[in-house]
Amino acid sequence: MNHLPTSKVLIKWSLILASFLIVTSILWNTNQFFKNFKNEERLKMEVLATAYENFNNPDLDIDVSLEEKIIQSNRSIPMIITFENGDIKKWANLDVANTKKFTTLDPDDRVYLSRQLNIMKEENEPLIVNFQLEKINITEKIYYRDSDLLNKLQYYPLGLLLILFLFGSIIYLAFKANKIAEQNKLWAGMAKETAHQIGTPLSSLLGWVALLRMENANEETVSEIEKDVSRLNTIAERFSKIGSIPKLTKHDIVKETQIAFDYIQSRSFKQIDFSFHNENDGPIYVNLNLQLYSWVVENLVKNAIDAMKGKGAIKISIRKENSTAIILVTDNGKGIPKRLQKKIFEPGYTSKKRGWGLGLSLAKRIIEDYSKGRIFVKNSEIGKGTTFQIELKTIDD
């Protein structure tokens, strides 16, 4: 039994190590390729410098057409040729036409070329060219910067890492979704087993209620016991429906909301003022699962009671707008900060010392996933209270 978790951990770390080695290998090879490519460009510029030197040492008996061809073949590496004193003489493969002298260019072009020269000085060592012109020794320097292709290669590892990160994120989310699905199956199984276990004592309790009536026990007491037994049966049905798609049937949401509301009211503190209001003065029909919907109402009311610490006012109001039933649950409790008004619906979140933080997440799932409605915090003020709003699509009478 203990081998399975160990195997999963080994597989997990093996995959992480393999991924790390693959990424390291790719980055190392990319770095090596970049260095080799840069060296190739350096060799190309050295050949060009030699050709330029030979071209400027003309000998009538020597054919320099090859040197000229080598010089003209450079169409990818930006370069600037300077005099020995550093003044710019010629340039190539830059966004300035090289048909004029540097001193005759527009000020913007001169500034641009000067900036490019500074970049070239930082990127690569210059190539020194010596030749004679009319028996005068001339020294010039050829500066160059990396080609556009080489510059693009610098960003290749970043793009590769981004792609690997995206793939890693997808794999992580897939594993996480699979884990959540397994957990959901576990919780659903536990819920169904709980419902099954509750069924046996419930049957026994129903028998005891019938026996109490036969013994002419106090009818009010028996009636209250019967209500609680019915309540336990409702809870068992709720748990039995977890993990399966519930069946929705047509019901009057006003009536069903009031039944759930009244049940909580009869078993709550007397310091709480309960009020229920139907703004339409008539039934409003929607498709519901009674057990699950009453669970939503009870969760909202119990949260309101907790927010008021057992003393305050709770109001439920229902109205119909166009084809939507709107249920508002309002309390005058401590309120919910703006930053938490969405977080409270996440599974496991709770501000209470006790509790699993499942009430509001279940309410959201029942309303939005099963009933295709909406539930959200309509408004909330710290120290003044909160209003939850439920919206469900109505059906014809």
C-alpha positions in Angstrom: 0.0 0.0 0.0 2.9 2.4 0.7 4.6 1.8 -2.6 2.1 3.7 -4.7 2.7 7.2 -3.2 6.5 6.6 -3.3 6.3 5.6 -7.0 4.3 8.7 -7.8 6.8 10.9 -6.0 9.7 9.2 -7.9 8.0 9.7 -11.2 7.2 13.3 -10.4 10.8 14.1 -9.5 12.1 12.1 -12.4 10.0 14.2 -14.8 11.2 17.4 -13.2 14.8 16.3 -13.4 14.4 15.2 -17.0 12.8 18.5 -17.9 15.6 20.4 -16.2 18.2 18.4 -18.0 16.5 19.0 -21.4 16.1 22.7 -20.8 19.8 23.0 -19.7 20.9 21.0 -22.7 18.9 23.2 -25.1 20.1 26.4 -23.5 23.8 25.2 -23.6 23.5 24.2 -27.3 21.8 27.5 -28.1 24.6 29.4 -26.3 27.3 27.4 -28.2 25.5 28.0 -31.5 25.3 31.7 -30.7 29.1 31.9 -30.0 29.9 29.9 -33.1 27.7 32.2 -35.2 29.4 35.3 -33.7 32.8 33.8 -34.4 31.7 33.2 -38.0 30.7 36.8 -38.4 34.1 37.9 -36.9 35.9 35.8 -39.5 33.7 37.2 -42.3 34.6 40.8 -41.2 38.3 39.9 -41.0 38.2 38.7 -44.6 36.3 41.9 -45.5 39.0 44.0 -43.7 41.7 42.2 -45.6 39.9 42.7 -48.9 39.4 46.4 -48.1 43.1 46.7 -47.3 44.1 45.1 -50.6 41.6 47.1 -52.5 43.1 50.4 -51.1 46.7 49.2 -52.0 46.1 49.1 -55.8 48.7 47.6 -58.0 48.2 47.9 -61.7 49.3 44.3 -62.2 46.9 42.9 -59.6 43.3 42.1 -60.2 41.2 43.4 -57.2 37.8 42.4 -58.6 37.6 39.6 -56.0 38.3 42.1 -53.2 35.6 44.4 -54.5 33.2 41.5 -54.7 33.9 40.5 -51.1 33.3 44.1 -49.9 30.0 44.4 -51.8 28.9 41.0 -50.6 28.4 42.2 -47.0 24.7 43.0 -46.9 23.8 41.8 -43.4 26.4 43.1 -40.9 26.2 46.9 -40.2 29.6 48.5 -40.2 31.3 51.9 -40.0 34.8 52.8 -41.2 36.6 55.6 -39.3 39.8 57.5 -39.8 42.6 57.0 -37.4 41.4 60.1 -35.4 37.9 58.5 -35.0 36.0 60.6 -37.5 33.5 58.6 -39.5 34.4 58.0 -43.1 32.1 55.3 -44.6 29.2 53.1 -43.4 27.2 50.2 -44.7 23.9 48.4 -44.0 22.6 51.2 -41.9 19.5 53.4 -42.4 21.5 56.2 -43.9 22.5 56.4 -47.5 26.2 56.2 -47.9 26.4 58.3 -51.1 27.4 61.5 -49.1 30.2 62.5 -46.8 29.5 62.4 -43.1 30.0 66.1 -42.7 27.3 66.8 -45.3 24.6 64.7 -43.7 21.6 66.1 -41.9 22.2 66.6 -38.1 19.7 63.7 -37.3 21.6 61.3 -39.5 25.0 62.3 -38.0 23.6 61.7 -34.5 22.2 58.4 -35.6 25.5 57.2 -37.0 27.4 58.4 -34.0 25.1 56.4 -31.7 25.6 53.3 -33.9 29.3 53.7 -33.7 29.2 53.8 -29.9 27.1 50.6 -30.0 29.6 48.9 -32.3 32.5 49.9 -30.0 30.8 48.2 -27.1 29.9 45.0 -29.0 33.1 44.1 -31.0 36.7 45.0 -31.2 37.5 47.0 -34.3 39.5 45.7 -37.2 42.6 47.8 -38.1 43.3 48.4 -41.8 46.7 49.8 -43.0 47.4 50.8 -46.5 49.4 53.4 -48.5 47.9 56.3 -50.4 50.4 58.3 -52.5 53.2 56.9 -50.4 51.5 58.0 -47.2 50.7 55.4 -44.6 47.0 55.4 -43.8 45.4 53.7 -40.8 41.6 53.2 -40.6 39.4 51.2 -38.3 36.4 49.0 -39.2 33.7 48.8 -36.5 30.7 46.5 -36.8 27.9 45.2 -34.7 26.1 41.9 -34.7 23.7 41.2 -37.6 20.0 41.3 -37.1 19.9 37.5 -37.4 22.4 37.2 -34.6 20.4 39.7 -32.4 17.3 37.7 -33.0 19.0 34.5 -31.9 19.7 36.1 -28.5 15.9 36.0 -27.8 15.5 32.4 -28.9 16.3 31.0 -25.4 13.7 33.3 -23.9 11.1 32.2 -26.4 12.0 28.6 -25.8 11.7 29.1 -22.0 8.4 30.8 -22.5 7.1 27.8 -24.5 8.4 25.3 -22.0 6.8 27.4 -19.2 3.5 27.3 -21.0 3.7 23.5 -21.6 4.7 23.1 -18.0 1.7 25.2 -16.8 -0.7 23.1 -19.0 0.7 19.9 -17.6 0.5 21.2 -14.0 -3.1 22.3 -14.5 -3.9 19.0 -16.0 -2.4 17.1 -13.0 -4.2 19.5 -10.7 -7.5 19.1 -12.4 -7.1 15.3 -12.2 -6.3 15.5 -8.5 -9.3 17.7 -7.9 -11.5 15.2 -9.8 -10.2 12.4 -7.6 -10.9 14.4 -4.5 -14.4 15.2 -5.7 -15.0 11.5 -6.3 -13.8 10.8 -2.8 -16.0 13.5 -1.2 -19.0 12.3 -3.3 -18.4 8.7 -2.2 -18.2 9.8 1.5 -21.4 11.9 1.1 -23.3 9.0 -0.4 -22.1 6.6 2.3 -23.1 9.1 5.0 -26.6 9.3 3.5 -26.8 5.6 3.4 -25.7 5.3 7.1 -28.2 7.9 8.2 -31.0 6.0 6.5 -31.1 3.2 9.1 -31.6 5.3 12.2 -34.1 7.4 10.3 -36.3 4.5 9.7 -36.1 3.6 13.4 -37.0 7.1 14.4 -40.0 7.1 12.2 -41.2 4.0 14.0 -40.7 5.6 17.4 -42.7 8.6 16.3 -45.6 6.4 15.2 -45.3 4.5 18.6 -45.5 7.8 20.5 -48.7 8.7 18.7 -50.2 5.3 19.5 -49.3 6.0 23.2 -51.2 9.3 23.0 -48.0 11.4 23.7 -48.2 15.2 23.6 -49.0 15.9 19.9 -47.0 19.2 19.8 -43.9 17.3 21.0 -44.4 14.5 18.6 -45.0 17.0 15.8 -41.7 18.8 16.5 -39.9 15.4 16.6 -41.4 14.5 13.3 -40.3 17.8 11.8 -36.7 17.1 12.9 -36.9 13.6 11.5 -38.1 15.0 8.2 -35.3 17.4 8.4 -32.7 14.6 8.8 -34.3 12.8 5.9 -33.9 16.0 3.8 -30.2 16.2 4.8 -29.7 12.5 3.8 -31.3 13.2 0.4 -28.9 16.2 -0.1 -25.9 14.1 0.6 -27.1 11.3 -1.7 -27.3 13.8 -4.6 -23.7 15.0 -4.3 -21.7 13.9 -7.3 -24.8 13.3 -9.5 -26.8 15.6 -11.7 -30.0 16.6 -9.7 -33.4 16.5 -11.2 -35.1 19.9 -11.5 -38.9 20.3 -11.3 -41.3 23.2 -11.4 -41.9 24.8 -8.0 -43.1 28.1 -6.6 -39.8 29.7 -5.4 -41.7 32.0 -3.0 -43.3 29.1 -1.2 -40.1 27.0 -1.0 -37.9 29.9 0.1 -40.4 30.7 2.9 -40.5 27.0 4.1 -36.7 26.9 4.4 -36.6 30.4 5.9 -39.3 29.5 8.5 -37.5 26.3 9.5 -34.3 28.3 10.4 -36.3 31.0 12.1 -38.1 28.5 14.4 -34.7 27.2 15.6 -32.7 30.4 15.9 -32.0 33.0 18.6 -35.0 35.1 19.7 -32.8 38.2 19.4 -32.9 37.9 15.6 -35.7 39.7 13.8 -36.7 37.6 10.7 -38.8 39.2 7.9 -40.0 37.7 4.6 -41.5 39.8 1.7 -42.9 38.8 -1.7 -43.0 42.0 -3.8 -45.2 40.4 -6.5 -48.0 39.1 -4.2 -48.2 35.8 -6.0 -46.3 32.6 -7.0 -43.1 32.7 -9.1 -42.3 29.4 -10.8 -38.8 28.2 -11.5 -37.1 24.8 -12.1 -35.7 23.7 -8.7 -34.4 20.7 -6.8 -36.1 21.3 -3.5 -33.5 19.7 -1.2 -30.6 21.5 -2.8 -32.3 24.9 -3.1 -33.4 24.8 0.6 -29.7 24.1 1.4 -28.7 27.3 -0.4 -31.3 29.4 1.6 -30.2 27.8 4.9 -26.5 28.4 4.2 -27.1 32.0 3.4 -29.3 32.6 6.5 -26.9 30.7 8.8 -24.0 32.8 7.4 -26.0 35.9 8.1 -26.7 34.8 11.7 -22.9 34.1 12.2 -22.1 37.6 10.8 -24.5 39.2 13.3 -23.2 37.0 16.2 -26.7 35.9 17.0 -28.3 39.4 17.2 -29.7 41.5 14.5 -32.2 41.5 11.5 -32.4 39.2 8.5 -34.7 39.9 5.6 -35.5 37.9 2.5 -37.3 39.6 -0.4 -38.4 38.0 -3.7 -39.5 39.7 -6.9 -39.8 38.9 -10.6 -38.2 41.1 -13.2 -39.0 40.2 -16.8 -38.2 36.5 -16.9 -35.9 36.4 -13.8 -36.7 35.6 -10.2 -34.6 37.7 -7.8 -34.0 36.6 -4.2 -32.3 39.0 -1.8 -30.9 37.9 1.5 -30.0 40.9 3.7 -28.4 41.1 7.1 -27.1 43.9 9.3 -23.9 42.0 10.3 -20.2 42.9 10.2 -20.1 43.1 6.3 -17.6 41.7 3.8 -14.5 43.6 2.6 -14.5 44.3 -1.2 -11.4 42.2 -1.8 -13.1 39.1 -0.3 -16.5 39.3 -2.0 -15.6 36.8 -4.7 -13.1 34.8 -2.5 -15.9 33.8 -0.1 -17.3 31.5 -2.7 -14.1 29.5 -3.1 -14.0 26.0 -1.5 -12.2 25.9 1.8 -12.4 29.7 2.5 -13.8 30.6 5.9 -13.5 33.5 8.3 -14.8 31.3 11.2 -12.6 29.5 13.8 -14.7 26.4 13.1 -16.0 25.2 9.7 -14.7 23.8 6.4 -15.6 26.8 4.2 -18.0 24.7 2.0 -21.3 26.4 2.6 -21.1 29.3 0.1 -19.1 27.3 -2.4 -21.9 24.6 -2.4 -24.5 27.4 -2.7 -22.7 28.8 -5.8 -22.4 25.3 -7.4 -26.1 24.5 -6.8 -27.3 27.9 -8.2 -24.9 28.3 -11.1 -23.9 24.8 -12.1 -27.1 22.9 -11.5 -29.9 25.6 -11.7 -28.1 27.8 -14.3 -28.6 30.9 -12.3 -26.4 33.5 -10.5 -25.4 34.1 -6.9 -23.2 37.0 -5.8 -22.7 39.7 -3.2 -24.9 42.6 -4.4 -23.5 45.0 -1.8 -21.8 45.0 1.5 -20.6 47.7 4.0 -18.3 47.0 6.9 -20.2 47.3 10.1 -23.6 47.8 8.3 -24.4 44.5 6.6 -24.5 42.4 3.5 -27.0 41.6 0.7 -26.6 38.4 -1.3 -28.5 38.2 -4.6 -29.8 35.0 -6.3 -31.1 35.1 -9.9 -33.0 32.2 -11.5 -34.9 32.0 -14.8 -38.6 31.8 -14.4 -41.0 29.5 -16.3 -44.6 30.0 -17.3 -47.4 29.4 -14.7 
